[in-house]
Amino acid sequence: MTKLIDTIAQFLAESEEHLDQLAQKNQAARQSLTATTNDSKKETT
């Protein structure tokens, strides 16, 4: 039973790490998109 709990705990830790990485990529993509949008607005005005 303890081995199962350890396995689940490890899985959750890895999942959390993966989610953190996705959040960072998402943030970077949003910043890039915002910069691109702002550049486009400057060109059209």
PyMOL Python script that loads the backbone (N, CA, C, O; Angstrom):
from pymol import cmd

cmd.read_pdbstr("""\
ATOM      1  N   MET A   1       0.829  -1.202   0.000  1.00  0.00           N
ATOM      2  CA  MET A   1       0.000   0.000   0.000  1.00  0.00           C
ATOM      3  C   MET A   1       0.868   1.258   0.000  1.00  0.00           C
ATOM      4  O   MET A   1       0.560   2.235  -0.683  1.00  0.00           O
ATOM      5  N   THR A   2       1.950   1.226   0.769  1.00  0.00           N
ATOM      6  CA  THR A   2       2.838   2.391   0.830  1.00  0.00           C
ATOM      7  C   THR A   2       3.462   2.654  -0.533  1.00  0.00           C
ATOM      8  O   THR A   2       3.627   3.805  -0.938  1.00  0.00           O
ATOM      9  N   LYS A   3       3.809   1.573  -1.241  1.00  0.00           N
ATOM     10  CA  LYS A   3       4.406   1.730  -2.573  1.00  0.00           C
ATOM     11  C   LYS A   3       3.420   2.417  -3.513  1.00  0.00           C
ATOM     12  O   LYS A   3       3.808   3.270  -4.311  1.00  0.00           O
ATOM     13  N   LEU A   4       2.157   2.047  -3.416  1.00  0.00           N
ATOM     14  CA  LEU A   4       1.127   2.666  -4.248  1.00  0.00           C
ATOM     15  C   LEU A   4       1.020   4.161  -3.946  1.00  0.00           C
ATOM     16  O   LEU A   4       0.945   4.984  -4.858  1.00  0.00           O
ATOM     17  N   ILE A   5       1.013   4.496  -2.672  1.00  0.00           N
ATOM     18  CA  ILE A   5       0.934   5.903  -2.260  1.00  0.00           C
ATOM     19  C   ILE A   5       2.149   6.674  -2.764  1.00  0.00           C
ATOM     20  O   ILE A   5       2.015   7.796  -3.253  1.00  0.00           O
ATOM     21  N   ASP A   6       3.323   6.081  -2.647  1.00  0.00           N
ATOM     22  CA  ASP A   6       4.543   6.727  -3.150  1.00  0.00           C
ATOM     23  C   ASP A   6       4.463   6.958  -4.661  1.00  0.00           C
ATOM     24  O   ASP A   6       4.856   8.010  -5.163  1.00  0.00           O
ATOM     25  N   THR A   7       3.946   5.956  -5.370  1.00  0.00           N
ATOM     26  CA  THR A   7       3.814   6.066  -6.824  1.00  0.00           C
ATOM     27  C   THR A   7       2.854   7.187  -7.188  1.00  0.00           C
ATOM     28  O   THR A   7       3.130   7.979  -8.089  1.00  0.00           O
ATOM     29  N   ILE A   8       1.728   7.253  -6.491  1.00  0.00           N
ATOM     30  CA  ILE A   8       0.741   8.310  -6.745  1.00  0.00           C
ATOM     31  C   ILE A   8       1.335   9.677  -6.417  1.00  0.00           C
ATOM     32  O   ILE A   8       1.148  10.632  -7.171  1.00  0.00           O
ATOM     33  N   ALA A   9       2.038   9.774  -5.312  1.00  0.00           N
ATOM     34  CA  ALA A   9       2.660  11.040  -4.918  1.00  0.00           C
ATOM     35  C   ALA A   9       3.671  11.489  -5.972  1.00  0.00           C
ATOM     36  O   ALA A   9       3.736  12.669  -6.316  1.00  0.00           O
ATOM     37  N   GLN A  10       4.450  10.549  -6.478  1.00  0.00           N
ATOM     38  CA  GLN A  10       5.436  10.873  -7.513  1.00  0.00           C
ATOM     39  C   GLN A  10       4.728  11.335  -8.787  1.00  0.00           C
ATOM     40  O   GLN A  10       5.137  12.310  -9.417  1.00  0.00           O
ATOM     41  N   PHE A  11       3.663  10.623  -9.156  1.00  0.00           N
ATOM     42  CA  PHE A  11       2.902  10.996 -10.348  1.00  0.00           C
ATOM     43  C   PHE A  11       2.340  12.411 -10.217  1.00  0.00           C
ATOM     44  O   PHE A  11       2.407  13.201 -11.159  1.00  0.00           O
ATOM     45  N   LEU A  12       1.792  12.723  -9.053  1.00  0.00           N
ATOM     46  CA  LEU A  12       1.228  14.056  -8.833  1.00  0.00           C
ATOM     47  C   LEU A  12       2.304  15.132  -8.891  1.00  0.00           C
ATOM     48  O   LEU A  12       2.078  16.210  -9.441  1.00  0.00           O
ATOM     49  N   ALA A  13       3.461  14.846  -8.332  1.00  0.00           N
ATOM     50  CA  ALA A  13       4.566  15.806  -8.362  1.00  0.00           C
ATOM     51  C   ALA A  13       5.002  16.060  -9.805  1.00  0.00           C
ATOM     52  O   ALA A  13       5.241  17.202 -10.196  1.00  0.00           O
ATOM     53  N   GLU A  14       5.103  14.989 -10.591  1.00  0.00           N
ATOM     54  CA  GLU A  14       5.490  15.140 -11.997  1.00  0.00           C
ATOM     55  C   GLU A  14       4.416  15.884 -12.780  1.00  0.00           C
ATOM     56  O   GLU A  14       4.730  16.703 -13.644  1.00  0.00           O
ATOM     57  N   SER A  15       3.158  15.604 -12.483  1.00  0.00           N
ATOM     58  CA  SER A  15       2.056  16.293 -13.153  1.00  0.00           C
ATOM     59  C   SER A  15       2.091  17.785 -12.845  1.00  0.00           C
ATOM     60  O   SER A  15       1.890  18.617 -13.730  1.00  0.00           O
ATOM     61  N   GLU A  16       2.347  18.113 -11.588  1.00  0.00           N
ATOM     62  CA  GLU A  16       2.414  19.513 -11.176  1.00  0.00           C
ATOM     63  C   GLU A  16       3.560  20.226 -11.899  1.00  0.00           C
ATOM     64  O   GLU A  16       3.416  21.364 -12.346  1.00  0.00           O
ATOM     65  N   GLU A  17       4.694  19.541 -12.005  1.00  0.00           N
ATOM     66  CA  GLU A  17       5.850  20.108 -12.707  1.00  0.00           C
ATOM     67  C   GLU A  17       5.509  20.340 -14.182  1.00  0.00           C
ATOM     68  O   GLU A  17       5.852  21.374 -14.756  1.00  0.00           O
ATOM     69  N   HIS A  18       4.833  19.368 -14.780  1.00  0.00           N
ATOM     70  CA  HIS A  18       4.433  19.484 -16.186  1.00  0.00           C
ATOM     71  C   HIS A  18       3.477  20.666 -16.370  1.00  0.00           C
ATOM     72  O   HIS A  18       3.600  21.423 -17.333  1.00  0.00           O
ATOM     73  N   LEU A  19       2.531  20.820 -15.449  1.00  0.00           N
ATOM     74  CA  LEU A  19       1.587  21.936 -15.525  1.00  0.00           C
ATOM     75  C   LEU A  19       2.305  23.272 -15.388  1.00  0.00           C
ATOM     76  O   LEU A  19       1.956  24.240 -16.063  1.00  0.00           O
ATOM     77  N   ASP A  20       3.303  23.324 -14.520  1.00  0.00           N
ATOM     78  CA  ASP A  20       4.095  24.552 -14.369  1.00  0.00           C
ATOM     79  C   ASP A  20       4.791  24.903 -15.686  1.00  0.00           C
ATOM     80  O   ASP A  20       4.829  26.065 -16.089  1.00  0.00           O
ATOM     81  N   GLN A  21       5.339  23.883 -16.347  1.00  0.00           N
ATOM     82  CA  GLN A  21       6.014  24.117 -17.631  1.00  0.00           C
ATOM     83  C   GLN A  21       5.020  24.626 -18.672  1.00  0.00           C
ATOM     84  O   GLN A  21       5.326  25.541 -19.436  1.00  0.00           O
ATOM     85  N   LEU A  22       3.833  24.028 -18.697  1.00  0.00           N
ATOM     86  CA  LEU A  22       2.812  24.473 -19.646  1.00  0.00           C
ATOM     87  C   LEU A  22       2.390  25.907 -19.350  1.00  0.00           C
ATOM     88  O   LEU A  22       2.180  26.698 -20.269  1.00  0.00           O
ATOM     89  N   ALA A  23       2.267  26.239 -18.075  1.00  0.00           N
ATOM     90  CA  ALA A  23       1.885  27.600 -17.690  1.00  0.00           C
ATOM     91  C   ALA A  23       2.937  28.604 -18.144  1.00  0.00           C
ATOM     92  O   ALA A  23       2.601  29.693 -18.609  1.00  0.00           O
ATOM     93  N   GLN A  24       4.202  28.240 -18.011  1.00  0.00           N
ATOM     94  CA  GLN A  24       5.281  29.132 -18.454  1.00  0.00           C
ATOM     95  C   GLN A  24       5.243  29.319 -19.968  1.00  0.00           C
ATOM     96  O   GLN A  24       5.411  30.433 -20.465  1.00  0.00           O
ATOM     97  N   LYS A  25       5.022  28.221 -20.703  1.00  0.00           N
ATOM     98  CA  LYS A  25       4.931  28.314 -22.162  1.00  0.00           C
ATOM     99  C   LYS A  25       3.732  29.171 -22.559  1.00  0.00           C
ATOM    100  O   LYS A  25       3.815  29.985 -23.478  1.00  0.00           O
ATOM    101  N   ASN A  26       2.628  28.978 -21.862  1.00  0.00           N
ATOM    102  CA  ASN A  26       1.411  29.737 -22.130  1.00  0.00           C
ATOM    103  C   ASN A  26       1.667  31.225 -21.913  1.00  0.00           C
ATOM    104  O   ASN A  26       1.278  32.052 -22.737  1.00  0.00           O
ATOM    105  N   GLN A  27       2.315  31.559 -20.817  1.00  0.00           N
ATOM    106  CA  GLN A  27       2.632  32.955 -20.502  1.00  0.00           C
ATOM    107  C   GLN A  27       3.532  33.552 -21.585  1.00  0.00           C
ATOM    108  O   GLN A  27       3.303  34.674 -22.037  1.00  0.00           O
ATOM    109  N   ALA A  28       4.542  32.811 -21.994  1.00  0.00           N
ATOM    110  CA  ALA A  28       5.457  33.294 -23.030  1.00  0.00           C
ATOM    111  C   ALA A  28       4.701  33.501 -24.345  1.00  0.00           C
ATOM    112  O   ALA A  28       4.933  34.484 -25.050  1.00  0.00           O
ATOM    113  N   ALA A  29       3.808  32.584 -24.669  1.00  0.00           N
ATOM    114  CA  ALA A  29       3.027  32.708 -25.899  1.00  0.00           C
ATOM    115  C   ALA A  29       2.114  33.927 -25.835  1.00  0.00           C
ATOM    116  O   ALA A  29       1.968  34.650 -26.821  1.00  0.00           O
ATOM    117  N   ARG A  30       1.500  34.156 -24.674  1.00  0.00           N
ATOM    118  CA  ARG A  30       0.635  35.333 -24.518  1.00  0.00           C
ATOM    119  C   ARG A  30       1.431  36.618 -24.685  1.00  0.00           C
ATOM    120  O   ARG A  30       0.978  37.552 -25.347  1.00  0.00           O
ATOM    121  N   GLN A  31       2.614  36.667 -24.087  1.00  0.00           N
ATOM    122  CA  GLN A  31       3.444  37.868 -24.194  1.00  0.00           C
ATOM    123  C   GLN A  31       3.849  38.097 -25.646  1.00  0.00           C
ATOM    124  O   GLN A  31       3.849  39.230 -26.126  1.00  0.00           O
ATOM    125  N   SER A  32       4.192  37.028 -26.333  1.00  0.00           N
ATOM    126  CA  SER A  32       4.581  37.120 -27.737  1.00  0.00           C
ATOM    127  C   SER A  32       3.400  37.611 -28.577  1.00  0.00           C
ATOM    128  O   SER A  32       3.559  38.466 -29.448  1.00  0.00           O
ATOM    129  N   LEU A  33       2.227  37.065 -28.308  1.00  0.00           N
ATOM    130  CA  LEU A  33       1.025  37.456 -29.044  1.00  0.00           C
ATOM    131  C   LEU A  33       0.690  38.919 -28.780  1.00  0.00           C
ATOM    132  O   LEU A  33       0.332  39.653 -29.701  1.00  0.00           O
ATOM    133  N   THR A  34       0.802  39.340 -27.536  1.00  0.00           N
ATOM    134  CA  THR A  34       0.540  40.738 -27.183  1.00  0.00           C
ATOM    135  C   THR A  34       1.512  41.659 -27.907  1.00  0.00           C
ATOM    136  O   THR A  34       1.115  42.699 -28.432  1.00  0.00           O
ATOM    137  N   ALA A  35       2.775  41.281 -27.935  1.00  0.00           N
ATOM    138  CA  ALA A  35       3.784  42.089 -28.624  1.00  0.00           C
ATOM    139  C   ALA A  35       3.472  42.168 -30.117  1.00  0.00           C
ATOM    140  O   ALA A  35       3.581  43.235 -30.722  1.00  0.00           O
ATOM    141  N   THR A  36       3.085  41.044 -30.704  1.00  0.00           N
ATOM    142  CA  THR A  36       2.745  41.011 -32.131  1.00  0.00           C
ATOM    143  C   THR A  36       1.529  41.883 -32.408  1.00  0.00           C
ATOM    144  O   THR A  36       1.504  42.634 -33.383  1.00  0.00           O
ATOM    145  N   THR A  37       0.523  41.780 -31.547  1.00  0.00           N
ATOM    146  CA  THR A  37      -0.697  42.579 -31.703  1.00  0.00           C
ATOM    147  C   THR A  37      -0.379  44.061 -31.591  1.00  0.00           C
ATOM    148  O   THR A  37      -0.877  44.871 -32.373  1.00  0.00           O
ATOM    149  N   ASN A  38       0.449  44.413 -30.622  1.00  0.00           N
ATOM    150  CA  ASN A  38       0.824  45.817 -30.446  1.00  0.00           C
ATOM    151  C   ASN A  38       1.590  46.335 -31.654  1.00  0.00           C
ATOM    152  O   ASN A  38       1.391  47.475 -32.074  1.00  0.00           O
ATOM    153  N   ASP A  39       2.466  45.504 -32.215  1.00  0.00           N
ATOM    154  CA  ASP A  39       3.214  45.891 -33.415  1.00  0.00           C
ATOM    155  C   ASP A  39       2.256  46.125 -34.585  1.00  0.00           C
ATOM    156  O   ASP A  39       2.421  47.074 -35.351  1.00  0.00           O
ATOM    157  N   SER A  40       1.260  45.259 -34.714  1.00  0.00           N
ATOM    158  CA  SER A  40       0.293  45.388 -35.802  1.00  0.00           C
ATOM    159  C   SER A  40      -0.506  46.675 -35.658  1.00  0.00           C
ATOM    160  O   SER A  40      -0.783  47.353 -36.647  1.00  0.00           O
ATOM    161  N   LYS A  41      -0.877  47.009 -34.427  1.00  0.00           N
ATOM    162  CA  LYS A  41      -1.641  48.239 -34.192  1.00  0.00           C
ATOM    163  C   LYS A  41      -0.816  49.460 -34.567  1.00  0.00           C
ATOM    164  O   LYS A  41      -1.349  50.424 -35.117  1.00  0.00           O
ATOM    165  N   LYS A  42       0.475  49.428 -34.274  1.00  0.00           N
ATOM    166  CA  LYS A  42       1.347  50.558 -34.610  1.00  0.00           C
ATOM    167  C   LYS A  42       1.425  50.743 -36.123  1.00  0.00           C
ATOM    168  O   LYS A  42       1.457  51.870 -36.617  1.00  0.00           O
ATOM    169  N   GLU A  43       1.455  49.630 -36.853  1.00  0.00           N
ATOM    170  CA  GLU A  43       1.576  49.703 -38.308  1.00  0.00           C
ATOM    171  C   GLU A  43       0.314  50.264 -38.948  1.00  0.00           C
ATOM    172  O   GLU A  43       0.396  50.979 -39.947  1.00  0.00           O
ATOM    173  N   THR A  44      -0.846  49.954 -38.394  1.00  0.00           N
ATOM    174  CA  THR A  44      -2.105  50.359 -39.022  1.00  0.00           C
ATOM    175  C   THR A  44      -2.483  51.788 -38.680  1.00  0.00           C
ATOM    176  O   THR A  44      -3.307  52.379 -39.378  1.00  0.00           O
ATOM    177  N   THR A  45      -1.918  52.359 -37.643  1.00  0.00           N
ATOM    178  CA  THR A  45      -2.298  53.729 -37.271  1.00  0.00           C
ATOM    179  C   THR A  45      -1.382  54.756 -37.899  1.00  0.00           C
ATOM    180  O   THR A  45      -1.563  55.955 -37.689  1.00  0.00           O
TER     181      THR A  45
END
""", "prot")
cmd.dss("prot")
cmd.show_as("cartoon", "prot")
cmd.util.cbc("prot")
cmd.orient("prot")
